[in-house]
Amino acid sequence: MDKTINNDIIYIGCDDSEITQFEGQYMLEEGMCYNSYLILDDKIAIMDTIDDRCGAQWLANLDQALNGRTPDYLVVQHMEPDHSSLIAEAVKKYPGIQLVMSAAANKMLALYFPGADLAANVKTVKEGETLALGKHTLQFFTAPMVHWPEVIVTYDQTSKVLFSADGFGKFGVYDAEPDDWACEARRYYFNICGKYGAQVQALLKKASALSIETICPLHGPILKGEMLAEALRLYTIWSAYDVESEGVFIAYCTMHGNTGKVAEALAEILRQKGAPKVAISNLCEEDWAEGIEDAFKYGKLVLAAPTYDGGLFPKMVDFVHHLKIKNYQKRRVALVENGSWAPQAARIMREMFADFKDVEICPTVATVRGALKDTDRAALETLADEILK
């Protein structure tokens, strides 16, 4: 993908093709990119460092882009280690560099760099404050809880570029083959920022007052033109927890295959009844984070799980827990349970949803005992009608 911004702003980030999990929990098929940028002007600003997994490559990229010059500023938009690991290294290499950050970020420095004396290098900035580099003028905006409390974003008034920190990011390496930006960006958004929709909307409101031609995130491709417009459209939907696509997502767990067959049967019934889209996932085998993505993408959700040890199957407990901590809302949910002698799964799932915001639980519960039987299909038909009403 194209890394060109303009003659003054150079991409100096790195791909990490070896990492298989992001934040120790999100599966990565292609790896991850850590983006960093350099603004060349009368004074020079580095826009964030990267993860020290790729530290040597970043330092080499920086040296090449500087071409013998010395940077004046390192703008620290986000203190999470995948973007800040090399702060102390940068100060060691360039002792006079100023660390431009929020006051909240300044309080975090000692947490990640114990023993390093960085206080003299810190320059804190407030909401709306500007920094003149020469031709370029940077303006800083606070973005608390997108997705940490210390986050700022930076607007280059000259080039009309928004450096968006973790906002508008996606999973995957930068130099991957071009793909559907929304797919991995959606999984990234709802799992990384999904809890903080109100805070993302506040940032979008600030951004709407700016003339933005390019967005440079800390993960994923640089956004311009149609891709930029689509990203803004989707972020408006996602941050409001609105439905992106009409359809039903069925998430199921199955121990011996029986509950899976029930879920597949319900999916077929929904298709026959005219559901515009039915997506289905086996949470025992597939990426739960993709399940979170699809749960937010569609307006209807079906959860199908067996009873286990007198309670709910553990993988479904985990999934509902993740829905809760990601602020799942504005959806209709249907429950399917399996239990050979004392079905409990639906009751427990209903209780888990009791304090969710604006989630409607379908009154009908489809209860199957063991294998799917012809006599079970009437309940599935009724449940399908309730889901689609």
HELIX and SHEET records of a PDB file:
HELIX    1   1 ASP A   52  CYS A   54  5                                   3    
HELIX    2   2 GLY A   55  LEU A   66  1                                  12    
HELIX    3   3 PRO A   81  SER A   84  1                                   4    
HELIX    4   4 ILE A   87  LYS A   93  1                                   7    
HELIX    5   5 ALA A  103  TYR A  112  1                                  10    
HELIX    6   6 ALA A  119  ASN A  121  5                                   3    
HELIX    7   7 TRP A  181  TYR A  188  1                                   8    
HELIX    8   8 TYR A  189  CYS A  193  3                                   5    
HELIX    9   9 GLY A  194  TYR A  196  5                                   3    
HELIX   10  10 GLY A  197  SER A  208  1                                  12    
HELIX   11  11 GLY A  225  SER A  239  1                                  15    
HELIX   12  12 ASN A  258  GLN A  272  1                                  15    
HELIX   13  13 TRP A  288  LYS A  297  1                                  10    
HELIX   14  14 PRO A  314  ILE A  325  1                                  12    
HELIX   15  15 ALA A  345  MET A  352  1                                   8    
HELIX   16  16 ASP A  374  ASP A  376  5                                   3    
HELIX   17  17 ARG A  377  LEU A  388  1                                  12    
SHEET    1   A 6 ILE A   9  TYR A  11  0                                        
SHEET    2   A 6 TYR A  37  ILE A  39 -1                                        
SHEET    3   A 6 ALA A  45  MET A  47 -1                                        
SHEET    4   A 6 TYR A  73  VAL A  75  1                                        
SHEET    5   A 6 GLN A  98  MET A 101  1                                        
SHEET    6   A 6 VAL A 122  THR A 124  1                                        
SHEET    1   B 2 CYS A  14  ASP A  16  0                                        
SHEET    2   B 2 MET A  32  TYR A  34 -1                                        
SHEET    1   C 2 GLN A  21  PHE A  22  0                                        
SHEET    2   C 2 TYR A  26  MET A  27 -1                                        
SHEET    1   D 6 THR A 130  ALA A 132  0                                        
SHEET    2   D 6 THR A 137  THR A 142 -1                                        
SHEET    3   D 6 ILE A 152  ASP A 156 -1                                        
SHEET    4   D 6 VAL A 161  PHE A 163 -1                                        
SHEET    5   D 6 THR A 214  CYS A 216  1                                        
SHEET    6   D 6 LEU A 223  LYS A 224 -1                                        
SHEET    1   E 4 VAL A 278  ASN A 282  0                                        
SHEET    2   E 4 SER A 245  TYR A 252  1                                        
SHEET    3   E 4 TYR A 298  TYR A 308  1                                        
SHEET    4   E 4 GLY A 311  LEU A 312 -1                                        
SHEET    1   F 5 VAL A 278  ASN A 282  0                                        
SHEET    2   F 5 SER A 245  TYR A 252  1                                        
SHEET    3   F 5 TYR A 298  TYR A 308  1                                        
SHEET    4   F 5 GLN A 329  ASN A 338  1                                        
SHEET    5   F 5 LYS A 357  VAL A 368  1                                        
END                                                                             
